[in-house]
């Protein structure tokens, strides 16, 4: 239903997605990787919700979550080739922006892109890349110690014939939340007729403009991050803050974030990893380098 509603409300997007029945009949496979970052692919693990349910239960018991309060689950997509601290910061800053606006964030997802997107993109620039399995395992390492961040595997490791774009990924996550609606509402301490969390897509200013998202994303929310303003003049930083405030539109579920994540270069990180050169402190989450090193 969520997919059909999205298609009806957003005709400008060409949406194709397998039905939940097709997803559920996918076979289970195991990807062997070091340490505790193995990935077992089943329907339940395409969108793992364990941390989200645990956090919702804790927030409900602490009295932090009022029955009328809006809730959200964040989603960040991208090649994540490799995942780095800028991606983690993006989700953290988006969470702060939503919660400052009175929206309780229950969890956030990193969603690595499918190989059918990453492989040709890297081939055009004759750059090295890691396949979906390795990138997903690296993301597992990146969020291993987080109590609220998860890794979505539907986009990267689902049974797709082609790359699913971000609106489809939002819809898939929304469907997963609806399928677990009863458990979610119980964890949140809410009546079974209560409102489930809204999926908020996290993106940068350039993506927001390029995709013409000024009108919002219909059923889904949107959190827009500014460019890194490190080294910019005071006037430029003030202009960026004003732009982000103007982006915010609660009626369209759009939140402009004031803080900008670090502008780390994935290209430079890739080159240093493959050349076995030193990676600067603060560039990669713990455990990622060990998994991606040649």
KOLGU-615370 format. One record per residue (C-alpha): residue number from 0; x, y, z. Coordinates in nm, 4 decimals, always signed. Layout:
  nr     east    north       up
 NUM        X        Y        Z
...
***
This chain:
  nr     east    north       up
   0  +0.0000  +0.0000  +0.0000
   1  +0.2799  +0.2394  +0.0886
   2  +0.4414  +0.1858  -0.2514
   3  +0.1139  +0.2448  -0.4364
   4  +0.0451  +0.5619  -0.2326
   5  +0.3925  +0.6913  -0.3153
   6  +0.3421  +0.6214  -0.6858
   7  +0.0081  +0.8030  -0.6825
   8  +0.1368  +1.1098  -0.4997
   9  +0.4719  +1.1417  -0.6778
  10  +0.4092  +1.0884  -1.0526
  11  +0.7346  +1.2621  -1.1476
  12  +0.9310  +0.9593  -1.0298
  13  +0.9453  +0.6345  -1.2263
  14  +0.9008  +0.3763  -0.9526
  15  +0.9411  +0.0007  -0.9840
  16  +0.9739  -0.2239  -0.6836
  17  +0.9180  -0.5881  -0.6156
  18  +0.6205  -0.6687  -0.3966
  19  +0.6758  -0.7775  -0.0375
  20  +0.5769  -1.1321  -0.1404
  21  +0.8548  -1.1414  -0.3988
  22  +1.1037  -1.0142  -0.1441
  23  +0.9996  -1.2729  +0.1103
  24  +1.0604  -1.5627  -0.1301
  25  +1.4247  -1.4646  -0.1811
  26  +1.6763  -1.7282  -0.0823
  27  +1.9038  -1.6914  +0.2179
  28  +2.2784  -1.6654  +0.1616
  29  +2.5713  -1.6137  +0.3917
  30  +2.8632  -1.3829  +0.3279
  31  +3.1730  -1.4854  +0.5190
  32  +3.3651  -1.1914  +0.6660
  33  +3.6008  -1.1457  +0.9599
  34  +3.5014  -1.0946  +1.3222
  35  +3.1393  -1.0223  +1.4139
  36  +3.0436  -0.8439  +1.0930
  37  +2.9007  -1.1402  +0.9018
  38  +2.5758  -1.0833  +0.7132
  39  +2.2987  -1.3391  +0.6851
  40  +2.0570  -1.2369  +0.4111
  41  +1.6931  -1.3151  +0.4858
  42  +1.3808  -1.1022  +0.4561
  43  +1.4078  -1.0036  +0.8244
  44  +1.7673  -0.8849  +0.7915
  45  +1.7131  -0.6643  +0.4858
  46  +1.5846  -0.4016  +0.7316
  47  +1.6978  -0.5114  +1.0818
  48  +1.4906  -0.3410  +1.3496
  49  +1.6374  -0.4768  +1.6738
  50  +1.8118  -0.1552  +1.7781
  51  +1.5113  +0.0534  +1.6795
  52  +1.2762  -0.1552  +1.8934
  53  +1.5160  -0.1457  +2.1878
  54  +1.5540  +0.2322  +2.1661
  55  +1.1777  +0.2832  +2.1332
  56  +1.1187  +0.0717  +2.4449
  57  +1.3764  +0.2687  +2.6459
  58  +1.2345  +0.6035  +2.5358
  59  +0.8806  +0.4944  +2.6204
  60  +0.9784  +0.3686  +2.9668
  61  +1.1656  +0.6906  +3.0412
  62  +0.8570  +0.8950  +2.9588
  63  +1.0467  +1.0759  +2.6843
  64  +0.7954  +0.9873  +2.4151
  65  +0.4506  +1.1434  +2.4514
  66  +0.1594  +0.9737  +2.2782
  67  +0.1101  +1.2722  +2.0474
  68  +0.4766  +1.3211  +1.9635
  69  +0.5972  +1.2697  +1.6074
  70  +0.8609  +1.0034  +1.5528
  71  +1.1016  +0.9329  +1.2699
  72  +1.3455  +0.6813  +1.1273
  73  +1.6299  +0.8293  +0.9225
  74  +1.7644  +0.6907  +0.5953
  75  +2.0908  +0.7787  +0.4184
  76  +2.1630  +0.6146  +0.0838
  77  +2.4705  +0.6310  -0.1369
  78  +2.7571  +0.4270  -0.2738
  79  +2.9269  +0.4301  +0.0687
  80  +3.2407  +0.3349  -0.1202
  81  +3.3687  +0.3460  +0.1453
  82  +3.1546  +0.4439  +0.4413
  83  +3.3330  +0.7204  +0.6357
  84  +3.2759  +0.9519  +0.9311
  85  +3.1042  +1.2118  +0.7123
  86  +2.8208  +0.9641  +0.6585
  87  +2.7901  +0.8947  +1.0308
  88  +2.7963  +1.2684  +1.1071
  89  +2.5230  +1.3265  +0.8491
  90  +2.2862  +1.0975  +1.0362
  91  +2.3855  +1.2388  +1.3759
  92  +2.3337  +1.5994  +1.2640
  93  +2.0034  +1.5091  +1.0979
  94  +1.8875  +1.3459  +1.4215
  95  +1.9784  +1.6601  +1.6163
  96  +1.7900  +1.8805  +1.3695
  97  +1.4732  +1.6704  +1.3872
  98  +1.4777  +1.6444  +1.7637
  99  +1.5272  +2.0196  +1.7968
 100  +1.2057  +2.0437  +1.5956
 101  +1.0194  +1.8164  +1.8362
 102  +1.0477  +1.4918  +1.6356
 103  +1.1807  +1.1907  +1.8248
 104  +1.4256  +0.9870  +1.6154
 105  +1.4016  +0.6155  +1.6910
 106  +1.6761  +0.4989  +1.4581
 107  +1.8778  +0.5624  +1.1455
 108  +1.9864  +0.3491  +0.8498
 109  +2.2877  +0.3496  +0.6226
 110  +2.1849  +0.1958  +0.2898
 111  +2.4715  +0.1104  +0.0517
 112  +2.3840  +0.1272  -0.3180
 113  +2.3445  -0.1757  -0.5437
 114  +2.6427  -0.2905  -0.7512
 115  +2.4547  -0.2040  -1.0707
 116  +2.4917  +0.1615  -0.9717
 117  +2.8363  +0.1617  -0.8135
 118  +3.0232  -0.0531  -1.0680
 119  +2.9540  +0.1599  -1.3790
 120  +2.9977  +0.4812  -1.1807
 121  +3.3454  +0.3761  -1.0711
 122  +3.4276  +0.2339  -1.4157
 123  +3.3677  +0.5727  -1.5777
 124  +3.6438  +0.7202  -1.3655
 125  +3.8548  +0.4032  -1.3770
 126  +3.8398  +0.3915  -0.9975
 127  +3.8569  +0.0961  -0.7607
 128  +3.5439  -0.0102  -0.5769
 129  +3.4187  -0.2686  -0.3306
 130  +3.1249  -0.4926  -0.4097
 131  +2.7964  -0.4708  -0.2211
 132  +2.8852  -0.7490  +0.0204
 133  +3.2096  -0.5836  +0.1300
 134  +3.0559  -0.2356  +0.1513
 135  +2.7679  -0.3710  +0.3594
 136  +3.0027  -0.5484  +0.5986
 137  +3.2064  -0.2259  +0.6320
 138  +2.8861  -0.0425  +0.7219
 139  +2.8126  -0.3102  +0.9834
 140  +3.1490  -0.2327  +1.1400
 141  +3.0815  +0.1417  +1.1243
 142  +2.7624  +0.1144  +1.3310
 143  +2.8658  -0.1816  +1.5468
 144  +2.8915  +0.0237  +1.8673
 145  +2.5962  +0.2515  +1.7920
 146  +2.2758  +0.2085  +1.9880
 147  +2.0586  +0.3650  +1.7188
 148  +2.2218  +0.3198  +1.3757
 149  +2.1474  +0.0188  +1.1540
 150  +2.2503  -0.1028  +0.8090
 151  +1.9779  -0.1503  +0.5489
 152  +2.0588  -0.4342  +0.3073
 153  +1.7514  -0.4267  +0.0855
 154  +1.9053  -0.1821  -0.1625
 155  +2.2488  -0.3438  -0.1867
 156  +2.1766  -0.7136  -0.1365
 157  +1.8100  -0.7567  -0.2226
 158  +1.7033  -0.9578  -0.5266
 159  +1.6994  -0.6682  -0.7744
 160  +1.7313  -0.6813  -1.1503
 161  +1.8433  -0.3188  -1.1494
 162  +1.9463  -0.0441  -0.9101
 163  +1.6580  +0.0835  -0.6915
 164  +1.6721  +0.4632  -0.6547
 165  +1.6213  +0.6500  -0.3274
 166  +1.2376  +0.6866  -0.3445
 167  +1.2086  +0.3093  -0.3778
 168  +1.4450  +0.2578  -0.0851
 169  +1.2357  +0.4938  +0.1286
 170  +0.9241  +0.2984  +0.0335
 171  +1.0885  -0.0348  +0.1140
 172  +1.1902  +0.0873  +0.4589
 173  +0.8420  +0.2270  +0.5125
 174  +0.6935  -0.1107  +0.4191
 175  +0.9272  -0.2837  +0.6648
 176  +0.8108  -0.0523  +0.9435
 177  +0.4474  -0.1237  +0.8557
 178  +0.5053  -0.4989  +0.8543
 179  +0.6469  -0.4676  +1.2068
 180  +0.3883  -0.2076  +1.3063
 181  +0.2397  -0.4039  +1.5938
 182  +0.5796  -0.4629  +1.7552
 183  +0.6833  -0.1028  +1.6993
 184  +0.3700  +0.0442  +1.8542
 185  +0.4001  -0.1898  +2.1536
 186  +0.7638  -0.0855  +2.2022
 187  +0.6624  +0.2792  +2.1787
 188  +0.3915  +0.2223  +2.4403
 189  +0.1201  +0.3276  +2.1999
 190  -0.2236  +0.2064  +2.1058
 191  -0.2305  -0.0257  +1.8048
 192  -0.4120  +0.2504  +1.6155
 193  -0.1241  +0.4897  +1.6789
 194  +0.0999  +0.6525  +1.4223
 195  +0.4124  +0.4705  +1.3113
 196  +0.7434  +0.6545  +1.2603
 197  +0.7864  +0.8535  +0.9393
 198  +1.0830  +0.7699  +0.7178
 199  +1.3009  +1.0816  +0.6761
 200  +1.5417  +1.0765  +0.3838
 201  +1.8738  +1.2473  +0.4625
 202  +2.0495  +1.4203  +0.1733
 203  +2.2848  +1.7056  +0.0938
 204  +2.1995  +2.0468  -0.0470
 205  +2.3218  +1.9566  -0.3967
 206  +2.1032  +1.6451  -0.4133
 207  +1.8061  +1.8424  -0.2819
 208  +1.8401  +2.0967  -0.5637
 209  +1.9304  +1.8510  -0.8389
 210  +1.6282  +1.6312  -0.7692
 211  +1.3856  +1.9217  -0.7244
 212  +1.2788  +1.8213  -0.3759
 213  +1.1518  +2.1654  -0.2725
 214  +0.7986  +2.0259  -0.2655
 215  +0.8928  +1.7469  -0.0264
 216  +0.8587  +1.3712  -0.0707
 217  +0.4916  +1.3131  -0.0005
 218  +0.4579  +1.0332  +0.2528
 219  +0.8207  +1.0646  +0.3533
 220  +1.0114  +1.3354  +0.5355
 221  +1.3287  +1.5037  +0.4184
 222  +1.6287  +1.6365  +0.6102
 223  +1.8642  +1.8553  +0.4046
 224  +2.2271  +1.9012  +0.5061
 225  +2.4371  +2.2026  +0.4035
 226  +2.7798  +2.1887  +0.2457
 227  +3.0783  +2.1850  +0.4775
 228  +3.1567  +2.5505  +0.5545
 229  +3.4961  +2.4898  +0.7143
 230  +3.7166  +2.7870  +0.6328
 231  +3.4272  +2.9923  +0.4978
 232  +3.3812  +3.3538  +0.5947
 233  +3.1360  +3.4558  +0.8652
 234  +2.9100  +3.6038  +0.5974
 235  +2.9117  +3.2776  +0.3992
 236  +2.8276  +3.0744  +0.7096
 237  +2.5438  +3.3123  +0.7948
 238  +2.4074  +3.2804  +0.4412
 239  +2.4220  +2.8999  +0.4667
 240  +2.2328  +2.9022  +0.7966
 241  +1.9668  +3.1324  +0.6511
 242  +1.9294  +2.9035  +0.3487
 243  +1.8789  +2.5997  +0.5703
 244  +1.6199  +2.7790  +0.7826
 245  +1.4329  +2.8779  +0.4681
 246  +1.4362  +2.5158  +0.3520
 247  +1.2511  +2.4032  +0.6645
 248  +0.8805  +2.3473  +0.6013
 249  +0.6988  +2.1359  +0.8627
 250  +0.3873  +2.1114  +0.6453
 251  +0.5929  +1.9338  +0.3782
 252  +0.7968  +1.7412  +0.6353
 253  +1.1195  +1.9155  +0.5302
 254  +1.3868  +1.9961  +0.7891
 255  +1.6919  +2.2079  +0.7087
 256  +1.9982  +2.1162  +0.9139
 257  +2.2317  +2.3966  +1.0260
 258  +2.5375  +2.1818  +1.1007
 259  +2.7362  +2.0477  +0.8052
 260  +2.9124  +1.7096  +0.8108
 261  +3.2824  +1.6977  +0.7322
 262  +3.3487  +1.7083  +0.3566
 263  +3.5636  +1.3963  +0.3412
 264  +3.6808  +1.2747  +0.0009
 265  +3.5770  +0.9169  -0.0744
 266  +3.8086  +0.9254  -0.3767
 267  +4.1113  +1.0139  -0.1645
 268  +4.0228  +0.7531  +0.0972
 269  +3.9910  +0.4845  -0.1717
 270  +4.3294  +0.5736  -0.3171
 271  +4.4998  +0.5654  +0.0213
 272  +4.3438  +0.2333  +0.1185
 273  +4.4499  +0.0618  -0.2027
 274  +4.7967  +0.2176  -0.1894
 275  +4.8238  +0.1064  +0.1758
 276  +4.8918  +0.4650  +0.2767
 277  +4.8084  +0.6144  +0.6137
 278  +4.4458  +0.7145  +0.6721
 279  +4.4059  +1.0293  +0.8802
 280  +4.2451  +0.9986  +1.2224
 281  +3.8740  +1.0695  +1.2162
 282  +3.8208  +0.9690  +0.8532
 283  +3.6946  +0.6132  +0.9008
 284  +3.4828  +0.4528  +1.1730
 285  +3.6531  +0.1824  +1.3803
 286  +3.6886  -0.1517  +1.2050
 287  +3.6242  -0.0284  +0.8518
 288  +3.9864  -0.0086  +0.7362
 289  +4.0566  -0.3673  +0.8438
 290  +3.7662  -0.4937  +0.6328
 291  +3.8440  -0.2903  +0.3211
 292  +4.2228  -0.3175  +0.3113
 293  +4.3541  -0.5195  +0.0135
***
